[in-house]
Amino acid sequence: MTEARQKRTHLVVGDGITAAAFVEACHVGPGDELVVLGPNVDDLGCGVAYARDEAETPWRYAYLLNSPADDIDQDFAQWIEDNWRTIAARMDGRKPDWVSAA
């Protein structure tokens, strides 16, 4: 006979990019409860696609291909072509998966 799994409550305090990344990565099992607290919880992670993070931030490149058109440098097309293999390798397995979406 298998022991019953104890249900857990996951509490996320905040509603920005870090909260969205945690919610996406945490394992919520059957019967578990996920509670997100924040003033903009209805827009959890709003602005994630346009995040501007420091160079050492692990998800920095996950959003590279989803920027407002007026924010893209004129040399971007050549830069992306020159760096595509490195970018694709760094983004492999990340979510959201913008490379596959494109």
MODELLER restraints for C-alpha pairs under 7 A, 6 or more apart:
rsr = mdl.restraints
at = mdl.atoms
rsr.add(forms.Gaussian(group=physical.xy_distance, feature=features.Distance(at['CA:7:A'], at['CA:31:A']), mean=5.92, stdev=0.5))
rsr.add(forms.Gaussian(group=physical.xy_distance, feature=features.Distance(at['CA:7:A'], at['CA:32:A']), mean=5.09, stdev=0.5))
rsr.add(forms.Gaussian(group=physical.xy_distance, feature=features.Distance(at['CA:8:A'], at['CA:32:A']), mean=4.94, stdev=0.5))
rsr.add(forms.Gaussian(group=physical.xy_distance, feature=features.Distance(at['CA:8:A'], at['CA:33:A']), mean=6.42, stdev=0.5))
rsr.add(forms.Gaussian(group=physical.xy_distance, feature=features.Distance(at['CA:9:A'], at['CA:32:A']), mean=5.74, stdev=0.5))
rsr.add(forms.Gaussian(group=physical.xy_distance, feature=features.Distance(at['CA:9:A'], at['CA:33:A']), mean=4.66, stdev=0.5))
rsr.add(forms.Gaussian(group=physical.xy_distance, feature=features.Distance(at['CA:9:A'], at['CA:34:A']), mean=5.92, stdev=0.5))
rsr.add(forms.Gaussian(group=physical.xy_distance, feature=features.Distance(at['CA:10:A'], at['CA:33:A']), mean=6.15, stdev=0.5))
rsr.add(forms.Gaussian(group=physical.xy_distance, feature=features.Distance(at['CA:10:A'], at['CA:34:A']), mean=4.83, stdev=0.5))
rsr.add(forms.Gaussian(group=physical.xy_distance, feature=features.Distance(at['CA:10:A'], at['CA:35:A']), mean=6.10, stdev=0.5))
rsr.add(forms.Gaussian(group=physical.xy_distance, feature=features.Distance(at['CA:11:A'], at['CA:34:A']), mean=6.17, stdev=0.5))
rsr.add(forms.Gaussian(group=physical.xy_distance, feature=features.Distance(at['CA:11:A'], at['CA:35:A']), mean=4.88, stdev=0.5))
rsr.add(forms.Gaussian(group=physical.xy_distance, feature=features.Distance(at['CA:11:A'], at['CA:36:A']), mean=5.97, stdev=0.5))
rsr.add(forms.Gaussian(group=physical.xy_distance, feature=features.Distance(at['CA:12:A'], at['CA:19:A']), mean=6.39, stdev=0.5))
rsr.add(forms.Gaussian(group=physical.xy_distance, feature=features.Distance(at['CA:12:A'], at['CA:35:A']), mean=6.17, stdev=0.5))
rsr.add(forms.Gaussian(group=physical.xy_distance, feature=features.Distance(at['CA:12:A'], at['CA:36:A']), mean=4.69, stdev=0.5))
rsr.add(forms.Gaussian(group=physical.xy_distance, feature=features.Distance(at['CA:12:A'], at['CA:37:A']), mean=6.19, stdev=0.5))
rsr.add(forms.Gaussian(group=physical.xy_distance, feature=features.Distance(at['CA:13:A'], at['CA:36:A']), mean=5.98, stdev=0.5))
rsr.add(forms.Gaussian(group=physical.xy_distance, feature=features.Distance(at['CA:13:A'], at['CA:37:A']), mean=4.90, stdev=0.5))
rsr.add(forms.Gaussian(group=physical.xy_distance, feature=features.Distance(at['CA:13:A'], at['CA:38:A']), mean=6.31, stdev=0.5))
rsr.add(forms.Gaussian(group=physical.xy_distance, feature=features.Distance(at['CA:14:A'], at['CA:36:A']), mean=6.95, stdev=0.5))
rsr.add(forms.Gaussian(group=physical.xy_distance, feature=features.Distance(at['CA:14:A'], at['CA:37:A']), mean=5.75, stdev=0.5))
rsr.add(forms.Gaussian(group=physical.xy_distance, feature=features.Distance(at['CA:14:A'], at['CA:38:A']), mean=4.80, stdev=0.5))
rsr.add(forms.Gaussian(group=physical.xy_distance, feature=features.Distance(at['CA:15:A'], at['CA:38:A']), mean=5.30, stdev=0.5))
rsr.add(forms.Gaussian(group=physical.xy_distance, feature=features.Distance(at['CA:15:A'], at['CA:40:A']), mean=6.13, stdev=0.5))
rsr.add(forms.Gaussian(group=physical.xy_distance, feature=features.Distance(at['CA:15:A'], at['CA:41:A']), mean=5.41, stdev=0.5))
rsr.add(forms.Gaussian(group=physical.xy_distance, feature=features.Distance(at['CA:15:A'], at['CA:44:A']), mean=4.92, stdev=0.5))
rsr.add(forms.Gaussian(group=physical.xy_distance, feature=features.Distance(at['CA:15:A'], at['CA:45:A']), mean=5.89, stdev=0.5))
rsr.add(forms.Gaussian(group=physical.xy_distance, feature=features.Distance(at['CA:16:A'], at['CA:44:A']), mean=6.21, stdev=0.5))
rsr.add(forms.Gaussian(group=physical.xy_distance, feature=features.Distance(at['CA:16:A'], at['CA:45:A']), mean=4.55, stdev=0.5))
rsr.add(forms.Gaussian(group=physical.xy_distance, feature=features.Distance(at['CA:16:A'], at['CA:46:A']), mean=6.71, stdev=0.5))
rsr.add(forms.Gaussian(group=physical.xy_distance, feature=features.Distance(at['CA:17:A'], at['CA:45:A']), mean=4.91, stdev=0.5))
rsr.add(forms.Gaussian(group=physical.xy_distance, feature=features.Distance(at['CA:17:A'], at['CA:48:A']), mean=5.63, stdev=0.5))
rsr.add(forms.Gaussian(group=physical.xy_distance, feature=features.Distance(at['CA:19:A'], at['CA:45:A']), mean=6.96, stdev=0.5))
rsr.add(forms.Gaussian(group=physical.xy_distance, feature=features.Distance(at['CA:20:A'], at['CA:44:A']), mean=6.25, stdev=0.5))
rsr.add(forms.Gaussian(group=physical.xy_distance, feature=features.Distance(at['CA:20:A'], at['CA:45:A']), mean=4.97, stdev=0.5))
rsr.add(forms.Gaussian(group=physical.xy_distance, feature=features.Distance(at['CA:49:A'], at['CA:63:A']), mean=5.29, stdev=0.5))
rsr.add(forms.Gaussian(group=physical.xy_distance, feature=features.Distance(at['CA:49:A'], at['CA:66:A']), mean=5.86, stdev=0.5))
rsr.add(forms.Gaussian(group=physical.xy_distance, feature=features.Distance(at['CA:50:A'], at['CA:63:A']), mean=6.86, stdev=0.5))
rsr.add(forms.Gaussian(group=physical.xy_distance, feature=features.Distance(at['CA:50:A'], at['CA:66:A']), mean=6.88, stdev=0.5))
rsr.add(forms.Gaussian(group=physical.xy_distance, feature=features.Distance(at['CA:50:A'], at['CA:67:A']), mean=5.83, stdev=0.5))
rsr.add(forms.Gaussian(group=physical.xy_distance, feature=features.Distance(at['CA:53:A'], at['CA:60:A']), mean=5.77, stdev=0.5))
rsr.add(forms.Gaussian(group=physical.xy_distance, feature=features.Distance(at['CA:61:A'], at['CA:91:A']), mean=6.58, stdev=0.5))
rsr.add(forms.Gaussian(group=physical.xy_distance, feature=features.Distance(at['CA:62:A'], at['CA:91:A']), mean=5.78, stdev=0.5))
rsr.add(forms.Gaussian(group=physical.xy_distance, feature=features.Distance(at['CA:62:A'], at['CA:94:A']), mean=6.44, stdev=0.5))
rsr.add(forms.Gaussian(group=physical.xy_distance, feature=features.Distance(at['CA:62:A'], at['CA:95:A']), mean=6.99, stdev=0.5))
rsr.add(forms.Gaussian(group=physical.xy_distance, feature=features.Distance(at['CA:62:A'], at['CA:96:A']), mean=6.94, stdev=0.5))
rsr.add(forms.Gaussian(group=physical.xy_distance, feature=features.Distance(at['CA:65:A'], at['CA:98:A']), mean=6.68, stdev=0.5))
